[in-house]
């Protein structure tokens, strides 16, 4: 009887060692697969930047650019604008939150043109919703220019991206620093 118990114990130990070996092998395979997927995502991602702004009549216009280095075209679905606003809620102030983002009602349209134009509509610019390499996006902001922080958010078929910047009517230079913050 004791002999049978030792035999089953050895078989259970062998099965456990085989399962451990398979688990370790699968872990390395999964890590390599994750690395390939992450690299592929980086190659297929897009970039979104603020170019310039102007005030025309009683509206403020911002020019943005979207770059798509992927061989797959992306589709522009939506552009949103948020401006920074001081928090007046006492509860948020107790938590240390002093500022919040408030969405601004805007009008936007994509264009091949690099010049600021009058407002365009879907039936005029629907072909420009597809971005193969680069596309300009014009945003019409009602009211006067505010120099505080603004956050532009673009939602595409590849996902969404935000760009936080100040909007001024002066010429912009190229970036001096760049850091990509990835959500993991």
C-alpha positions in Angstrom: 0.0 0.0 0.0 2.8 2.4 0.9 4.4 1.5 -2.5 1.3 2.7 -4.4 1.3 6.0 -2.5 4.9 6.7 -3.4 4.2 5.8 -7.0 1.3 8.3 -7.2 3.4 11.0 -5.4 6.2 10.6 -8.0 3.7 10.8 -10.9 2.0 14.0 -9.3 5.5 15.5 -8.9 6.4 14.8 -12.6 3.1 16.3 -13.8 3.7 19.4 -11.6 7.2 19.8 -13.1 5.9 19.4 -16.6 3.2 22.0 -16.0 5.8 24.4 -14.5 8.0 24.0 -17.6 5.0 24.7 -19.9 4.0 27.7 -17.8 7.5 29.2 -18.0 7.6 28.6 -21.8 4.2 30.3 -22.2 5.3 33.3 -20.1 8.3 33.9 -22.5 6.0 33.5 -25.5 3.5 36.0 -24.0 6.2 38.5 -23.2 7.5 38.3 -26.8 4.0 38.7 -28.2 3.4 41.7 -25.9 6.6 43.3 -27.1 5.7 42.8 -30.8 2.2 44.2 -30.2 3.6 47.2 -28.4 6.1 47.9 -31.2 3.3 47.5 -33.8 1.1 49.9 -31.8 3.9 52.5 -31.7 4.4 52.3 -35.4 0.7 52.6 -36.1 0.0 55.4 -33.8 -0.6 59.0 -34.8 0.6 62.4 -33.7 -1.5 65.4 -33.0 -0.1 69.0 -32.5 -1.1 72.6 -32.3 0.3 74.8 -35.1 -1.0 78.3 -34.7 -4.0 80.5 -34.0 -5.6 83.7 -35.3 -8.5 86.0 -34.4 -10.8 86.7 -37.3 -13.8 88.9 -36.7 -15.3 87.8 -33.4 -14.0 84.3 -33.5 -10.8 82.7 -32.6 -9.3 80.0 -34.9 -6.8 77.3 -34.0 -4.9 75.3 -36.6 -4.0 71.8 -35.6 -2.2 69.0 -37.5 -2.6 65.3 -37.4 0.2 63.0 -38.7 -0.4 59.4 -39.5 2.8 57.5 -40.3 0.9 54.2 -40.5 0.2 52.5 -43.9 -3.4 52.2 -42.7 -5.5 55.4 -43.0 -7.3 56.7 -39.9 -10.7 58.4 -39.8 -11.3 61.5 -37.8 -14.4 61.1 -35.6 -14.4 64.1 -33.3 -12.4 67.0 -32.0 -13.1 68.4 -28.5 -11.6 71.4 -26.7 -11.4 71.9 -22.9 -10.2 75.0 -21.1 -8.8 75.1 -17.6 -11.1 76.5 -15.0 -10.7 77.3 -11.4 -12.6 74.9 -9.1 -15.2 76.5 -6.9 -16.4 73.4 -5.2 -15.1 73.3 -1.6 -14.9 69.5 -1.5 -12.5 69.4 -4.5 -10.5 72.2 -2.9 -10.1 70.1 0.3 -8.7 67.3 -1.9 -6.1 69.6 -3.3 -7.8 69.9 -6.7 -7.7 73.6 -7.7 -8.3 73.4 -11.4 -10.7 71.4 -13.6 -11.2 71.1 -17.4 -14.4 72.5 -18.8 -15.5 71.6 -22.4 -15.9 74.5 -24.8 -18.4 74.4 -27.6 -16.5 74.6 -30.9 -16.9 74.0 -34.6 -14.1 72.1 -36.4 -13.3 70.8 -39.8 -10.5 69.0 -41.5 -8.9 70.5 -44.6 -6.1 70.0 -47.1 -5.7 73.7 -47.2 -3.1 75.3 -44.9 -4.8 78.7 -44.8 -7.5 79.7 -42.4 -10.9 79.7 -44.2 -14.5 80.3 -43.3 -16.3 77.6 -41.5 -16.8 74.4 -43.5 -19.5 71.8 -43.2 -19.6 68.0 -43.5 -21.0 67.9 -47.0 -18.0 70.1 -48.1 -15.2 68.4 -46.3 -16.2 64.8 -45.6 -13.4 63.4 -47.8 -10.9 65.0 -45.5 -12.0 62.9 -42.6 -9.7 60.2 -43.9 -6.0 60.9 -42.9 -3.4 58.9 -45.0 -0.4 61.0 -44.1 -1.1 64.5 -42.7 -4.2 66.7 -42.4 -4.9 70.1 -41.0 -7.7 70.6 -38.6 -9.3 74.0 -38.0 -11.1 74.8 -34.8 -13.4 77.8 -34.5 -13.6 79.0 -30.9 -16.3 81.6 -30.1 -15.3 84.7 -28.2 -11.9 86.3 -27.6 -8.6 84.6 -27.2 -7.8 83.4 -23.7 -4.2 82.7 -22.9 -4.8 80.0 -20.3 -4.2 76.3 -20.8 -6.3 74.5 -23.4 -6.6 70.8 -24.0 -7.4 69.6 -27.5 -8.7 66.0 -27.8 -9.0 64.2 -31.1 -10.9 60.9 -31.4 -10.1 58.7 -34.4 -10.5 55.2 -35.6 -7.1 54.5 -34.0 -8.0 55.8 -30.6 -7.9 59.2 -28.9 -5.1 61.6 -28.2 -4.9 64.9 -26.3 -2.6 67.9 -26.6 -2.4 70.5 -23.9 -1.1 73.9 -24.8 -1.6 77.6 -24.4 -3.3 79.4 -27.3 -1.6 82.6 -28.4 -1.8 84.7 -31.5 2.0 84.7 -31.8 4.2 82.4 -34.0 5.2 79.1 -32.4 8.6 77.6 -32.5 9.4 73.9 -32.6 9.3 71.8 -29.4 12.3 71.9 -27.2 11.4 68.8 -25.3 9.1 65.8 -25.9 7.8 63.0 -23.7 5.3 60.4 -24.6 3.1 59.3 -21.7 1.7 55.8 -22.3 -1.2 54.3 -20.5 -0.3 50.8 -19.4 
